[in-house]
Amino acid sequence: MSRYLALFLPLVAILAIGLVCGLFNYKRKKNLQLVIILFGVTLVSEILSYFMAKYFRNNMPLAHFFGPIQLCIWAGFFYKIFDNSRIKKVIIWITVSMVLFAFINTVFLQPLKTFPDNFIKLATMLFILGGGYLFILRLDAPGNMSIFKDALFITAVAVIWFNLISFLFFLLYAYMLKHQLPTRTLRTIHMFSNYIYYLLLLMAIILPQKKTNDAGKV
């Protein structure tokens, strides 16, 4: 078994388990439904990415499509969670602008066969802002349940964690590719970051229902 496949299979397993658990909890976990959909989309994307890398030696085109799709999923999640009407409007405008930027970036700046780090680095910063705001809301939310049993709090931690690591990864990865430097260790670190990210989201999905109305119900 190749080293890449050994790292790839645990991620696929986590995503598959998350999708199955999510589907069983789909109706009950209304505010996490888009996270469950993300598990399914990511699972398909990762499998396609593996086979494209294996047979075509380039899976970069997939990143050009997955990035905007992932952005729309998380934008929908935050739009549903946040009650502030101004923030909702900002989310809509940012999402539309980012999708447009993704198109422009692919057509004029970074073609399909190159890594779309212009879009991805900007998207990760937006995810950090959204996750950070949700993190603050959950810390301030009333209730006697531990925040570590709060599905939305755990989701916020997952988003912040993964996108901080991802921002550093994409920043370094593009540079290393450009200068033909080895990226093996960097990709391994990022893969383990993926494990933690999706395990945290899986934990959020399987946590018992919290019966409160503050900052969204799960």
Sequence and secondary structure as in RCSB ss.txt:
>XXXX:A:sequence
MSRYLALFLPLVAILAIGLVCGLFNYKRKKNLQLVIILFGVTLVSEILSYFMAKYFRNNMPLAHFFGPIQLCIWA
GFFYKIFDNSRIKKVIIWITVSMVLFAFINTVFLQPLKTFPDNFIKLATMLFILGGGYLFILRLDAPGNMSIFKD
ALFITAVAVIWFNLISFLFFLLYAYMLKHQLPTRTLRTIHMFSNYIYYLLLLMAIILPQKKTNDAGKV
>XXXX:A:secstr
  HHHHHHHHHHHHHHHHHHHHHHTTTT GGGHHHHHHHHHHHHHHHHHHHHHHHTS  HHHHHHHHHHHHHHHH
HHHHHH   HHHHHHHHHHHHHHHHHHHHIIIIIS TTS  HHHHHHHHHHHHHHHHHHHHHHHH   SS GGG 
HHHHHHHHHHHHHHHHHHHHHHHHHHHHTT   HHHHHHHHHHHHHHHHHHHHHHHS      TT   
